[in-house]
Amino acid sequence: MARRLFALMVPVALSAALAVAASATLAANRARQPGPVVVQTTRSGFAWGDAAIGAATALGVVLAVTGVLVLRGDRDGT
């Protein structure tokens, strides 16, 4: 009976020792990680360049759709 108990206790004690060592390693790795990076932007206000790109794209889409409708013409035959 004592041998059985000893045979069960050895793996339990070994796994407990490994768990303690692993948690200590994790704690040491967390301590080495740098803190969060703070990014500051210097520009503020309205981005006119981005607005111009968006307006030009919208105008291009409108012109393309209009061209397709004009080229399609009146197809109902009346």
mmCIF file of the N, C-alpha and C atoms, coordinates in Angstrom:
data_MODEL
# 
_entry.id   MODEL 
# 
loop_
_atom_site.group_PDB 
_atom_site.id 
_atom_site.type_symbol 
_atom_site.label_atom_id 
_atom_site.label_alt_id 
_atom_site.label_comp_id 
_atom_site.label_asym_id 
_atom_site.label_entity_id 
_atom_site.label_seq_id 
_atom_site.pdbx_PDB_ins_code 
_atom_site.Cartn_x 
_atom_site.Cartn_y 
_atom_site.Cartn_z 
_atom_site.occupancy 
_atom_site.B_iso_or_equiv 
_atom_site.pdbx_formal_charge 
_atom_site.auth_seq_id 
_atom_site.auth_comp_id 
_atom_site.auth_asym_id 
_atom_site.auth_atom_id 
_atom_site.pdbx_PDB_model_num 
ATOM 1   N N  . MET A 1 1  ? 0.826   -1.188 0.000   1.00 0.00 ? 1  MET A N  1 
ATOM 2   C CA . MET A 1 1  ? 0.000   0.000  0.000   1.00 0.00 ? 1  MET A CA 1 
ATOM 3   C C  . MET A 1 1  ? 0.869   1.250  0.000   1.00 0.00 ? 1  MET A C  1 
ATOM 4   N N  . ALA A 1 2  ? 1.942   1.237  0.769   1.00 0.00 ? 2  ALA A N  1 
ATOM 5   C CA . ALA A 1 2  ? 2.819   2.396  0.832   1.00 0.00 ? 2  ALA A CA 1 
ATOM 6   C C  . ALA A 1 2  ? 3.517   2.612  -0.505  1.00 0.00 ? 2  ALA A C  1 
ATOM 7   N N  . ARG A 1 3  ? 3.857   1.522  -1.186  1.00 0.00 ? 3  ARG A N  1 
ATOM 8   C CA . ARG A 1 3  ? 4.489   1.660  -2.497  1.00 0.00 ? 3  ARG A CA 1 
ATOM 9   C C  . ARG A 1 3  ? 3.533   2.265  -3.524  1.00 0.00 ? 3  ARG A C  1 
ATOM 10  N N  . ARG A 1 4  ? 2.269   1.862  -3.463  1.00 0.00 ? 4  ARG A N  1 
ATOM 11  C CA . ARG A 1 4  ? 1.274   2.425  -4.369  1.00 0.00 ? 4  ARG A CA 1 
ATOM 12  C C  . ARG A 1 4  ? 1.096   3.916  -4.123  1.00 0.00 ? 4  ARG A C  1 
ATOM 13  N N  . LEU A 1 5  ? 1.021   4.282  -2.871  1.00 0.00 ? 5  LEU A N  1 
ATOM 14  C CA . LEU A 1 5  ? 0.879   5.688  -2.519  1.00 0.00 ? 5  LEU A CA 1 
ATOM 15  C C  . LEU A 1 5  ? 2.094   6.479  -2.979  1.00 0.00 ? 5  LEU A C  1 
ATOM 16  N N  . PHE A 1 6  ? 3.270   5.918  -2.789  1.00 0.00 ? 6  PHE A N  1 
ATOM 17  C CA . PHE A 1 6  ? 4.495   6.563  -3.225  1.00 0.00 ? 6  PHE A CA 1 
ATOM 18  C C  . PHE A 1 6  ? 4.532   6.676  -4.750  1.00 0.00 ? 6  PHE A C  1 
ATOM 19  N N  . ALA A 1 7  ? 4.062   5.635  -5.441  1.00 0.00 ? 7  ALA A N  1 
ATOM 20  C CA . ALA A 1 7  ? 4.039   5.642  -6.901  1.00 0.00 ? 7  ALA A CA 1 
ATOM 21  C C  . ALA A 1 7  ? 3.075   6.699  -7.436  1.00 0.00 ? 7  ALA A C  1 
ATOM 22  N N  . LEU A 1 8  ? 2.026   6.995  -6.700  1.00 0.00 ? 8  LEU A N  1 
ATOM 23  C CA . LEU A 1 8  ? 1.091   8.040  -7.106  1.00 0.00 ? 8  LEU A CA 1 
ATOM 24  C C  . LEU A 1 8  ? 1.598   9.434  -6.739  1.00 0.00 ? 8  LEU A C  1 
ATOM 25  N N  . MET A 1 9  ? 2.337   9.533  -5.670  1.00 0.00 ? 9  MET A N  1 
ATOM 26  C CA . MET A 1 9  ? 2.800   10.840 -5.197  1.00 0.00 ? 9  MET A CA 1 
ATOM 27  C C  . MET A 1 9  ? 3.945   11.399 -6.040  1.00 0.00 ? 9  MET A C  1 
ATOM 28  N N  . VAL A 1 10 ? 4.785   10.548 -6.581  1.00 0.00 ? 10 VAL A N  1 
ATOM 29  C CA . VAL A 1 10 ? 5.952   11.014 -7.350  1.00 0.00 ? 10 VAL A CA 1 
ATOM 30  C C  . VAL A 1 10 ? 5.510   11.809 -8.585  1.00 0.00 ? 10 VAL A C  1 
ATOM 31  N N  . PRO A 1 11 ? 4.608   11.296 -9.427  1.00 0.00 ? 11 PRO A N  1 
ATOM 32  C CA . PRO A 1 11 ? 4.202   12.103 -10.591 1.00 0.00 ? 11 PRO A CA 1 
ATOM 33  C C  . PRO A 1 11 ? 3.490   13.392 -10.200 1.00 0.00 ? 11 PRO A C  1 
ATOM 34  N N  . VAL A 1 12 ? 2.719   13.366 -9.134  1.00 0.00 ? 12 VAL A N  1 
ATOM 35  C CA . VAL A 1 12 ? 2.018   14.565 -8.688  1.00 0.00 ? 12 VAL A CA 1 
ATOM 36  C C  . VAL A 1 12 ? 3.015   15.620 -8.225  1.00 0.00 ? 12 VAL A C  1 
ATOM 37  N N  . ALA A 1 13 ? 4.000   15.209 -7.446  1.00 0.00 ? 13 ALA A N  1 
ATOM 38  C CA . ALA A 1 13 ? 5.011   16.152 -6.964  1.00 0.00 ? 13 ALA A CA 1 
ATOM 39  C C  . ALA A 1 13 ? 5.850   16.681 -8.120  1.00 0.00 ? 13 ALA A C  1 
ATOM 40  N N  . LEU A 1 14 ? 6.174   15.837 -9.080  1.00 0.00 ? 14 LEU A N  1 
ATOM 41  C CA . LEU A 1 14 ? 6.961   16.253 -10.230 1.00 0.00 ? 14 LEU A CA 1 
ATOM 42  C C  . LEU A 1 14 ? 6.198   17.259 -11.079 1.00 0.00 ? 14 LEU A C  1 
ATOM 43  N N  . SER A 1 15 ? 4.932   17.015 -11.332 1.00 0.00 ? 15 SER A N  1 
ATOM 44  C CA . SER A 1 15 ? 4.141   17.947 -12.130 1.00 0.00 ? 15 SER A CA 1 
ATOM 45  C C  . SER A 1 15 ? 3.931   19.264 -11.391 1.00 0.00 ? 15 SER A C  1 
ATOM 46  N N  . ALA A 1 16 ? 3.801   19.228 -10.084 1.00 0.00 ? 16 ALA A N  1 
ATOM 47  C CA . ALA A 1 16 ? 3.677   20.459 -9.317  1.00 0.00 ? 16 ALA A CA 1 
ATOM 48  C C  . ALA A 1 16 ? 4.955   21.282 -9.403  1.00 0.00 ? 16 ALA A C  1 
ATOM 49  N N  . ALA A 1 17 ? 6.104   20.623 -9.322  1.00 0.00 ? 17 ALA A N  1 
ATOM 50  C CA . ALA A 1 17 ? 7.382   21.329 -9.428  1.00 0.00 ? 17 ALA A CA 1 
ATOM 51  C C  . ALA A 1 17 ? 7.546   21.937 -10.818 1.00 0.00 ? 17 ALA A C  1 
ATOM 52  N N  . LEU A 1 18 ? 7.134   21.203 -11.856 1.00 0.00 ? 18 LEU A N  1 
ATOM 53  C CA . LEU A 1 18 ? 7.215   21.730 -13.217 1.00 0.00 ? 18 LEU A CA 1 
ATOM 54  C C  . LEU A 1 18 ? 6.272   22.912 -13.421 1.00 0.00 ? 18 LEU A C  1 
ATOM 55  N N  . ALA A 1 19 ? 5.092   22.868 -12.813 1.00 0.00 ? 19 ALA A N  1 
ATOM 56  C CA . ALA A 1 19 ? 4.143   23.973 -12.924 1.00 0.00 ? 19 ALA A CA 1 
ATOM 57  C C  . ALA A 1 19 ? 4.694   25.233 -12.271 1.00 0.00 ? 19 ALA A C  1 
ATOM 58  N N  . VAL A 1 20 ? 5.333   25.090 -11.134 1.00 0.00 ? 20 VAL A N  1 
ATOM 59  C CA . VAL A 1 20 ? 5.930   26.245 -10.454 1.00 0.00 ? 20 VAL A CA 1 
ATOM 60  C C  . VAL A 1 20 ? 7.043   26.830 -11.304 1.00 0.00 ? 20 VAL A C  1 
ATOM 61  N N  . ALA A 1 21 ? 7.865   25.981 -11.892 1.00 0.00 ? 21 ALA A N  1 
ATOM 62  C CA . ALA A 1 21 ? 8.955   26.465 -12.739 1.00 0.00 ? 21 ALA A CA 1 
ATOM 63  C C  . ALA A 1 21 ? 8.417   27.158 -13.982 1.00 0.00 ? 21 ALA A C  1 
ATOM 64  N N  . ALA A 1 22 ? 7.364   26.619 -14.566 1.00 0.00 ? 22 ALA A N  1 
ATOM 65  C CA . ALA A 1 22 ? 6.780   27.228 -15.763 1.00 0.00 ? 22 ALA A CA 1 
ATOM 66  C C  . ALA A 1 22 ? 6.159   28.578 -15.444 1.00 0.00 ? 22 ALA A C  1 
ATOM 67  N N  . SER A 1 23 ? 5.478   28.689 -14.321 1.00 0.00 ? 23 SER A N  1 
ATOM 68  C CA . SER A 1 23 ? 4.875   29.978 -13.970 1.00 0.00 ? 23 SER A CA 1 
ATOM 69  C C  . SER A 1 23 ? 5.939   31.016 -13.660 1.00 0.00 ? 23 SER A C  1 
ATOM 70  N N  . ALA A 1 24 ? 7.046   30.613 -13.081 1.00 0.00 ? 24 ALA A N  1 
ATOM 71  C CA . ALA A 1 24 ? 8.140   31.553 -12.834 1.00 0.00 ? 24 ALA A CA 1 
ATOM 72  C C  . ALA A 1 24 ? 8.748   32.026 -14.146 1.00 0.00 ? 24 ALA A C  1 
ATOM 73  N N  . THR A 1 25 ? 8.863   31.130 -15.118 1.00 0.00 ? 25 THR A N  1 
ATOM 74  C CA . THR A 1 25 ? 9.384   31.511 -16.431 1.00 0.00 ? 25 THR A CA 1 
ATOM 75  C C  . THR A 1 25 ? 8.440   32.478 -17.129 1.00 0.00 ? 25 THR A C  1 
ATOM 76  N N  . LEU A 1 26 ? 7.147   32.229 -17.056 1.00 0.00 ? 26 LEU A N  1 
ATOM 77  C CA . LEU A 1 26 ? 6.173   33.131 -17.669 1.00 0.00 ? 26 LEU A CA 1 
ATOM 78  C C  . LEU A 1 26 ? 6.213   34.509 -17.017 1.00 0.00 ? 26 LEU A C  1 
ATOM 79  N N  . ALA A 1 27 ? 6.335   34.534 -15.715 1.00 0.00 ? 27 ALA A N  1 
ATOM 80  C CA . ALA A 1 27 ? 6.392   35.817 -15.020 1.00 0.00 ? 27 ALA A CA 1 
ATOM 81  C C  . ALA A 1 27 ? 7.649   36.581 -15.408 1.00 0.00 ? 27 ALA A C  1 
ATOM 82  N N  . ALA A 1 28 ? 8.752   35.899 -15.599 1.00 0.00 ? 28 ALA A N  1 
ATOM 83  C CA . ALA A 1 28 ? 9.989   36.560 -16.009 1.00 0.00 ? 28 ALA A CA 1 
ATOM 84  C C  . ALA A 1 28 ? 9.868   37.094 -17.429 1.00 0.00 ? 28 ALA A C  1 
ATOM 85  N N  . ASN A 1 29 ? 9.198   36.355 -18.309 1.00 0.00 ? 29 ASN A N  1 
ATOM 86  C CA . ASN A 1 29 ? 9.017   36.826 -19.687 1.00 0.00 ? 29 ASN A CA 1 
ATOM 87  C C  . ASN A 1 29 ? 8.082   38.021 -19.752 1.00 0.00 ? 29 ASN A C  1 
ATOM 88  N N  . ARG A 1 30 ? 7.058   38.054 -18.926 1.00 0.00 ? 30 ARG A N  1 
ATOM 89  C CA . ARG A 1 30 ? 6.142   39.194 -18.906 1.00 0.00 ? 30 ARG A CA 1 
ATOM 90  C C  . ARG A 1 30 ? 6.846   40.455 -18.426 1.00 0.00 ? 30 ARG A C  1 
ATOM 91  N N  . ALA A 1 31 ? 7.782   40.307 -17.523 1.00 0.00 ? 31 ALA A N  1 
ATOM 92  C CA . ALA A 1 31 ? 8.493   41.464 -16.999 1.00 0.00 ? 31 ALA A CA 1 
ATOM 93  C C  . ALA A 1 31 ? 9.390   42.081 -18.070 1.00 0.00 ? 31 ALA A C  1 
ATOM 94  N N  . ARG A 1 32 ? 9.839   41.311 -19.038 1.00 0.00 ? 32 ARG A N  1 
ATOM 95  C CA . ARG A 1 32 ? 10.723  41.811 -20.086 1.00 0.00 ? 32 ARG A CA 1 
ATOM 96  C C  . ARG A 1 32 ? 9.983   42.495 -21.224 1.00 0.00 ? 32 ARG A C  1 
ATOM 97  N N  . GLN A 1 33 ? 8.706   42.270 -21.353 1.00 0.00 ? 33 GLN A N  1 
ATOM 98  C CA . GLN A 1 33 ? 7.959   42.841 -22.459 1.00 0.00 ? 33 GLN A CA 1 
ATOM 99  C C  . GLN A 1 33 ? 7.847   44.355 -22.291 1.00 0.00 ? 33 GLN A C  1 
ATOM 100 N N  . PRO A 1 34 ? 8.029   45.104 -23.394 1.00 0.00 ? 34 PRO A N  1 
ATOM 101 C CA . PRO A 1 34 ? 7.928   46.558 -23.299 1.00 0.00 ? 34 PRO A CA 1 
ATOM 102 C C  . PRO A 1 34 ? 6.479   46.995 -23.099 1.00 0.00 ? 34 PRO A C  1 
ATOM 103 N N  . GLY A 1 35 ? 6.324   48.198 -22.619 1.00 0.00 ? 35 GLY A N  1 
ATOM 104 C CA . GLY A 1 35 ? 4.990   48.747 -22.399 1.00 0.00 ? 35 GLY A CA 1 
ATOM 105 C C  . GLY A 1 35 ? 4.339   49.125 -23.714 1.00 0.00 ? 35 GLY A C  1 
ATOM 106 N N  . PRO A 1 36 ? 3.135   49.648 -23.644 1.00 0.00 ? 36 PRO A N  1 
ATOM 107 C CA . PRO A 1 36 ? 2.424   50.014 -24.869 1.00 0.00 ? 36 PRO A CA 1 
ATOM 108 C C  . PRO A 1 36 ? 3.118   51.187 -25.576 1.00 0.00 ? 36 PRO A C  1 
ATOM 109 N N  . VAL A 1 37 ? 3.001   51.182 -26.902 1.00 0.00 ? 37 VAL A N  1 
ATOM 110 C CA . VAL A 1 37 ? 3.595   52.230 -27.719 1.00 0.00 ? 37 VAL A CA 1 
ATOM 111 C C  . VAL A 1 37 ? 2.556   53.327 -27.918 1.00 0.00 ? 37 VAL A C  1 
ATOM 112 N N  . VAL A 1 38 ? 2.946   54.559 -27.623 1.00 0.00 ? 38 VAL A N  1 
ATOM 113 C CA . VAL A 1 38 ? 2.055   55.698 -27.780 1.00 0.00 ? 38 VAL A CA 1 
ATOM 114 C C  . VAL A 1 38 ? 2.444   56.435 -29.055 1.00 0.00 ? 38 VAL A C  1 
ATOM 115 N N  . VAL A 1 39 ? 1.475   56.617 -29.951 1.00 0.00 ? 39 VAL A N  1 
ATOM 116 C CA . VAL A 1 39 ? 1.723   57.295 -31.220 1.00 0.00 ? 39 VAL A CA 1 
ATOM 117 C C  . VAL A 1 39 ? 1.000   58.626 -31.195 1.00 0.00 ? 39 VAL A C  1 
ATOM 118 N N  . GLN A 1 40 ? 1.730   59.688 -31.469 1.00 0.00 ? 40 GLN A N  1 
ATOM 119 C CA . GLN A 1 40 ? 1.123   61.016 -31.505 1.00 0.00 ? 40 GLN A CA 1 
ATOM 120 C C  . GLN A 1 40 ? 1.120   61.515 -32.940 1.00 0.00 ? 40 GLN A C  1 
ATOM 121 N N  . THR A 1 41 ? 0.002   62.036 -33.372 1.00 0.00 ? 41 THR A N  1 
ATOM 122 C CA . THR A 1 41 ? -0.078  62.605 -34.709 1.00 0.00 ? 41 THR A CA 1 
ATOM 123 C C  . THR A 1 41 ? 0.117   64.104 -34.614 1.00 0.00 ? 41 THR A C  1 
ATOM 124 N N  . THR A 1 42 ? 0.762   64.663 -35.625 1.00 0.00 ? 42 THR A N  1 
ATOM 125 C CA . THR A 1 42 ? 1.031   66.096 -35.604 1.00 0.00 ? 42 THR A CA 1 
ATOM 126 C C  . THR A 1 42 ? 0.047   66.867 -36.465 1.00 0.00 ? 42 THR A C  1 
ATOM 127 N N  . ARG A 1 43 ? -0.596  66.187 -37.424 1.00 0.00 ? 43 ARG A N  1 
ATOM 128 C CA . ARG A 1 43 ? -1.549  66.874 -38.288 1.00 0.00 ? 43 ARG A CA 1 
ATOM 129 C C  . ARG A 1 43 ? -2.916  66.911 -37.629 1.00 0.00 ? 43 ARG A C  1 
ATOM 130 N N  . SER A 1 44 ? -3.593  67.987 -37.855 1.00 0.00 ? 44 SER A N  1 
ATOM 131 C CA . SER A 1 44 ? -4.971  68.075 -37.386 1.00 0.00 ? 44 SER A CA 1 
ATOM 132 C C  . SER A 1 44 ? -5.765  68.854 -38.421 1.00 0.00 ? 44 SER A C  1 
ATOM 133 N N  . GLY A 1 45 ? -7.061  68.673 -38.403 1.00 0.00 ? 45 GLY A N  1 
ATOM 134 C CA . GLY A 1 45 ? -7.898  69.393 -39.349 1.00 0.00 ? 45 GLY A CA 1 
ATOM 135 C C  . GLY A 1 45 ? -8.347  68.505 -40.482 1.00 0.00 ? 45 GLY A C  1 
ATOM 136 N N  . PHE A 1 46 ? -8.821  69.147 -41.516 1.00 0.00 ? 46 PHE A N  1 
ATOM 137 C CA . PHE A 1 46 ? -9.412  68.452 -42.657 1.00 0.00 ? 46 PHE A CA 1 
ATOM 138 C C  . PHE A 1 46 ? -8.327  68.054 -43.642 1.00 0.00 ? 46 PHE A C  1 
ATOM 139 N N  . ALA A 1 47 ? -8.397  66.843 -44.166 1.00 0.00 ? 47 ALA A N  1 
ATOM 140 C CA . ALA A 1 47 ? -7.418  66.353 -45.139 1.00 0.00 ? 47 ALA A CA 1 
ATOM 141 C C  . ALA A 1 47 ? -7.941  66.639 -46.543 1.00 0.00 ? 47 ALA A C  1 
ATOM 142 N N  . TRP A 1 48 ? -7.498  67.740 -47.110 1.00 0.00 ? 48 TRP A N  1 
ATOM 143 C CA . TRP A 1 48 ? -7.986  68.164 -48.414 1.00 0.00 ? 48 TRP A CA 1 
ATOM 144 C C  . TRP A 1 48 ? -7.560  67.213 -49.525 1.00 0.00 ? 48 TRP A C  1 
ATOM 145 N N  . GLY A 1 49 ? -6.387  66.649 -49.420 1.00 0.00 ? 49 GLY A N  1 
ATOM 146 C CA . GLY A 1 49 ? -5.927  65.710 -50.446 1.00 0.00 ? 49 GLY A CA 1 
ATOM 147 C C  . GLY A 1 49 ? -6.805  64.471 -50.521 1.00 0.00 ? 49 GLY A C  1 
ATOM 148 N N  . ASP A 1 50 ? -7.164  63.931 -49.373 1.00 0.00 ? 50 ASP A N  1 
ATOM 149 C CA . ASP A 1 50 ? -8.044  62.758 -49.341 1.00 0.00 ? 50 ASP A CA 1 
ATOM 150 C C  . ASP A 1 50 ? -9.434  63.099 -49.866 1.00 0.00 ? 50 ASP A C  1 
ATOM 151 N N  . ALA A 1 51 ? -9.906  64.294 -49.561 1.00 0.00 ? 51 ALA A N  1 
ATOM 152 C CA . ALA A 1 51 ? -11.216 64.726 -50.055 1.00 0.00 ? 51 ALA A CA 1 
ATOM 153 C C  . ALA A 1 51 ? -11.207 64.864 -51.571 1.00 0.00 ? 51 ALA A C  1 
ATOM 154 N N  . ALA A 1 52 ? -10.113 65.374 -52.122 1.00 0.00 ? 52 ALA A N  1 
ATOM 155 C CA . ALA A 1 52 ? -10.008 65.523 -53.576 1.00 0.00 ? 52 ALA A CA 1 
ATOM 156 C C  . ALA A 1 52 ? -10.009 64.164 -54.266 1.00 0.00 ? 52 ALA A C  1 
ATOM 157 N N  . ILE A 1 53 ? -9.321  63.203 -53.696 1.00 0.00 ? 53 ILE A N  1 
ATOM 158 C CA . ILE A 1 53 ? -9.308  61.852 -54.274 1.00 0.00 ? 53 ILE A CA 1 
ATOM 159 C C  . ILE A 1 53 ? -10.712 61.253 -54.259 1.00 0.00 ? 53 ILE A C  1 
ATOM 160 N N  . GLY A 1 54 ? -11.422 61.414 -53.169 1.00 0.00 ? 54 GLY A N  1 
ATOM 161 C CA . GLY A 1 54 ? -12.786 60.899 -53.084 1.00 0.00 ? 54 GLY A CA 1 
ATOM 162 C C  . GLY A 1 54 ? -13.723 61.576 -54.054 1.00 0.00 ? 54 GLY A C  1 
ATOM 163 N N  . ALA A 1 55 ? -13.595 62.900 -54.201 1.00 0.00 ? 55 ALA A N  1 
ATOM 164 C CA . ALA A 1 55 ? -14.457 63.632 -55.131 1.00 0.00 ? 55 ALA A CA 1 
ATOM 165 C C  . ALA A 1 55 ? -14.162 63.231 -56.572 1.00 0.00 ? 55 ALA A C  1 
ATOM 166 N N  . ALA A 1 56 ? -12.895 63.063 -56.917 1.00 0.00 ? 56 ALA A N  1 
ATOM 167 C CA . ALA A 1 56 ? -12.534 62.660 -58.277 1.00 0.00 ? 56 ALA A CA 1 
ATOM 168 C C  . ALA A 1 56 ? -13.057 61.256 -58.581 1.00 0.00 ? 56 ALA A C  1 
ATOM 169 N N  . THR A 1 57 ? -13.002 60.372 -57.626 1.00 0.00 ? 57 THR A N  1 
ATOM 170 C CA . THR A 1 57 ? -13.520 59.017 -57.820 1.00 0.00 ? 57 THR A CA 1 
ATOM 171 C C  . THR A 1 57 ? -15.034 59.048 -58.024 1.00 0.00 ? 57 THR A C  1 
ATOM 172 N N  . ALA A 1 58 ? -15.737 59.828 -57.206 1.00 0.00 ? 58 ALA A N  1 
ATOM 173 C CA . ALA A 1 58 ? -17.191 59.929 -57.349 1.00 0.00 ? 58 ALA A CA 1 
ATOM 174 C C  . ALA A 1 58 ? -17.559 60.526 -58.704 1.00 0.00 ? 58 ALA A C  1 
ATOM 175 N N  . LEU A 1 59 ? -16.830 61.548 -59.148 1.00 0.00 ? 59 LEU A N  1 
ATOM 176 C CA . LEU A 1 59 ? -17.098 62.153 -60.452 1.00 0.00 ? 59 LEU A CA 1 
ATOM 177 C C  . LEU A 1 59 ? -16.847 61.143 -61.567 1.00 0.00 ? 59 LEU A C  1 
ATOM 178 N N  . GLY A 1 60 ? -15.807 60.357 -61.449 1.00 0.00 ? 60 GLY A N  1 
ATOM 179 C CA . GLY A 1 60 ? -15.522 59.339 -62.457 1.00 0.00 ? 60 GLY A CA 1 
ATOM 180 C C  . GLY A 1 60 ? -16.622 58.299 -62.546 1.00 0.00 ? 60 GLY A C  1 
ATOM 181 N N  . VAL A 1 61 ? -17.142 57.888 -61.407 1.00 0.00 ? 61 VAL A N  1 
ATOM 182 C CA . VAL A 1 61 ? -18.238 56.907 -61.405 1.00 0.00 ? 61 VAL A CA 1 
ATOM 183 C C  . VAL A 1 61 ? -19.478 57.503 -62.047 1.00 0.00 ? 61 VAL A C  1 
ATOM 184 N N  . VAL A 1 62 ? -19.795 58.746 -61.721 1.00 0.00 ? 62 VAL A N  1 
ATOM 185 C CA . VAL A 1 62 ? -20.975 59.404 -62.305 1.00 0.00 ? 62 VAL A CA 1 
ATOM 186 C C  . VAL A 1 62 ? -20.822 59.523 -63.814 1.00 0.00 ? 62 VAL A C  1 
ATOM 187 N N  . LEU A 1 63 ? -19.640 59.930 -64.282 1.00 0.00 ? 63 LEU A N  1 
ATOM 188 C CA . LEU A 1 63 ? -19.415 60.051 -65.722 1.00 0.00 ? 63 LEU A CA 1 
ATOM 189 C C  . LEU A 1 63 ? -19.494 58.696 -66.418 1.00 0.00 ? 63 LEU A C  1 
ATOM 190 N N  . ALA A 1 64 ? -18.984 57.654 -65.812 1.00 0.00 ? 64 ALA A N  1 
ATOM 191 C CA . ALA A 1 64 ? -19.040 56.316 -66.411 1.00 0.00 ? 64 ALA A CA 1 
ATOM 192 C C  . ALA A 1 64 ? -20.474 55.824 -66.523 1.00 0.00 ? 64 ALA A C  1 
ATOM 193 N N  . VAL A 1 65 ? -21.252 56.009 -65.476 1.00 0.00 ? 65 VAL A N  1 
ATOM 194 C CA . VAL A 1 65 ? -22.655 55.571 -65.506 1.00 0.00 ? 65 VAL A CA 1 
ATOM 195 C C  . VAL A 1 65 ? -23.433 56.379 -66.528 1.00 0.00 ? 65 VAL A C  1 
ATOM 196 N N  . THR A 1 66 ? -23.195 57.682 -66.602 1.00 0.00 ? 66 THR A N  1 
ATOM 197 C CA . THR A 1 66 ? -23.872 58.533 -67.576 1.00 0.00 ? 66 THR A CA 1 
ATOM 198 C C  . THR A 1 66 ? -23.504 58.105 -68.998 1.00 0.00 ? 66 THR A C  1 
ATOM 199 N N  . GLY A 1 67 ? -22.233 57.823 -69.234 1.00 0.00 ? 67 GLY A N  1 
ATOM 200 C CA . GLY A 1 67 ? -21.812 57.381 -70.563 1.00 0.00 ? 67 GLY A CA 1 
ATOM 201 C C  . GLY A 1 67 ? -22.479 56.078 -70.969 1.00 0.00 ? 67 GLY A C  1 
ATOM 202 N N  . VAL A 1 68 ? -22.588 55.149 -70.045 1.00 0.00 ? 68 VAL A N  1 
ATOM 203 C CA . VAL A 1 68 ? -23.254 53.881 -70.348 1.00 0.00 ? 68 VAL A CA 1 
ATOM 204 C C  . VAL A 1 68 ? -24.716 54.115 -70.677 1.00 0.00 ? 68 VAL A C  1 
ATOM 205 N N  . LEU A 1 69 ? -25.378 54.979 -69.951 1.00 0.00 ? 69 LEU A N  1 
ATOM 206 C CA . LEU A 1 69 ? -26.797 55.251 -70.204 1.00 0.00 ? 69 LEU A CA 1 
ATOM 207 C C  . LEU A 1 69 ? -26.993 55.958 -71.541 1.00 0.00 ? 69 LEU A C  1 
ATOM 208 N N  . VAL A 1 70 ? -26.108 56.868 -71.901 1.00 0.00 ? 70 VAL A N  1 
ATOM 209 C CA . VAL A 1 70 ? -26.219 57.580 -73.178 1.00 0.00 ? 70 VAL A CA 1 
ATOM 210 C C  . VAL A 1 70 ? -25.960 56.616 -74.341 1.00 0.00 ? 70 VAL A C  1 
ATOM 211 N N  . LEU A 1 71 ? -24.941 55.792 -74.233 1.00 0.00 ? 71 LEU A N  1 
ATOM 212 C CA . LEU A 1 71 ? -24.633 54.845 -75.303 1.00 0.00 ? 71 LEU A CA 1 
ATOM 213 C C  . LEU A 1 71 ? -25.706 53.770 -75.451 1.00 0.00 ? 71 LEU A C  1 
ATOM 214 N N  . ARG A 1 72 ? -26.354 53.475 -74.387 1.00 0.00 ? 72 ARG A N  1 
ATOM 215 C CA . ARG A 1 72 ? -27.408 52.471 -74.424 1.00 0.00 ? 72 ARG A CA 1 
ATOM 216 C C  . ARG A 1 72 ? -28.597 52.980 -75.215 1.00 0.00 ? 72 ARG A C  1 
ATOM 217 N N  . GLY A 1 73 ? -28.886 54.253 -75.106 1.00 0.00 ? 73 GLY A N  1 
ATOM 218 C CA . GLY A 1 73 ? -29.951 54.898 -75.890 1.00 0.00 ? 73 GLY A CA 1 
ATOM 219 C C  . GLY A 1 73 ? -31.349 54.438 -75.530 1.00 0.00 ? 73 GLY A C  1 
ATOM 220 N N  . ASP A 1 74 ? -32.249 54.796 -76.400 1.00 0.00 ? 74 ASP A N  1 
ATOM 221 C CA . ASP A 1 74 ? -33.660 54.440 -76.214 1.00 0.00 ? 74 ASP A CA 1 
ATOM 222 C C  . ASP A 1 74 ? -33.903 53.104 -76.900 1.00 0.00 ? 74 ASP A C  1 
ATOM 223 N N  . ARG A 1 75 ? -34.080 52.055 -76.119 1.00 0.00 ? 75 ARG A N  1 
ATOM 224 C CA . ARG A 1 75 ? -34.195 50.709 -76.674 1.00 0.00 ? 75 ARG A CA 1 
ATOM 225 C C  . ARG A 1 75 ? -35.631 50.178 -76.687 1.00 0.00 ? 75 ARG A C  1 
ATOM 226 N N  . ASP A 1 76 ? -36.581 50.934 -76.249 1.00 0.00 ? 76 ASP A N  1 
ATOM 227 C CA . ASP A 1 76 ? -37.943 50.398 -76.223 1.00 0.00 ? 76 ASP A CA 1 
ATOM 228 C C  . ASP A 1 76 ? -38.629 50.556 -77.563 1.00 0.00 ? 76 ASP A C  1 
ATOM 229 N N  . GLY A 1 77 ? -38.042 51.305 -78.531 1.00 0.00 ? 77 GLY A N  1 
ATOM 230 C CA . GLY A 1 77 ? -38.549 51.376 -79.908 1.00 0.00 ? 77 GLY A CA 1 
ATOM 231 C C  . GLY A 1 77 ? -39.715 52.304 -80.112 1.00 0.00 ? 77 GLY A C  1 
ATOM 232 N N  . THR A 1 78 ? -40.041 53.160 -79.161 1.00 0.00 ? 78 THR A N  1 
ATOM 233 C CA . THR A 1 78 ? -41.175 54.057 -79.369 1.00 0.00 ? 78 THR A CA 1 
ATOM 234 C C  . THR A 1 78 ? -40.753 55.391 -79.857 1.00 0.00 ? 78 THR A C  1 
# 
